[in-house]
Amino acid sequence: MLIPHPAFLRGLVDEYEALAAEEAAGASGPGPRARDLAYTLCVSTGTRDVRLALETAHRLLEVAPEPKTAQVFE
């Protein structure tokens, strides 16, 4: 299985979880952006359920190497 870049995966997880928290108050269900993010999370993690996708994403992010900081040369 291909493993998504940690920065890309972190962005998906953060955006999905923020949107899910906002939409939790509404009873109309997930909006189009939440469905798109859920689909992309599932594809990116090789799962078919957004709950499993989030669990997998969190596991992948736990073991991902720390991002390297850019060095500034003057």
N, C-alpha and C positions, 0 to 999 in steps of 0.2 A: 504494500500500500504506500502511496506517496504521502509524505507528511507535509502539511502546509507550513509556510514560514510562520514562526511564532508571532511576529508583529501583525501579520494579516489575521491570524487566528485570534489574537488578543483583541483586535479591533472588532471582529465579528461578535465575539462573546460579550464584550463591553456594550456594544450597541444593542444587541439582542436583549441582554438582561435589563438595560435601562428602559428600552421600549416596552418590555414585558411588565416592568414595574409600573410604568405609566398607564398601560392598558389594563392592568389588573383592576383598577377602579371602575372601568367601564364594563358593562355586561354584554356588549355587542360582539365580543370575540376579537381575535387578532386582526389587525389591519393588513393591508397589502405589503407594507414594508416589513412587518414582523414575519409574515409568511415567506417573503423573499429571503430574509436573514435565516430563518429556520431551514429552508431548503439548502441554502449555501453552507450552513453549518453541517447539515447531514451529508452533503456531497463531499465537503472538505474532510470529514472524519470517517467516511465510509459507513455511515449508519443510516437508518430509515426513520428514526424517531428523534425529535429534537431534545428530549430529556437525555437519551443516550449520547447524542451529539455533544451536549453540554458537558456531560460527565467525561467523555473522551477528550474533549478540548481542554478541560481543566487538568486532566492527567498529563496530556502532552505538554501543556504550559508549565506544569510543575517540574518536568525534567528538561525543559528547553534551556539551552545555555543563556546566560545573561547577555543582553545586547552590549556590544562594544561601543564605548563612547568615542566620538571623533576627537582626534588630536588637532589642536590649533597651533600652527607654526607661525611665528611672527618674524 
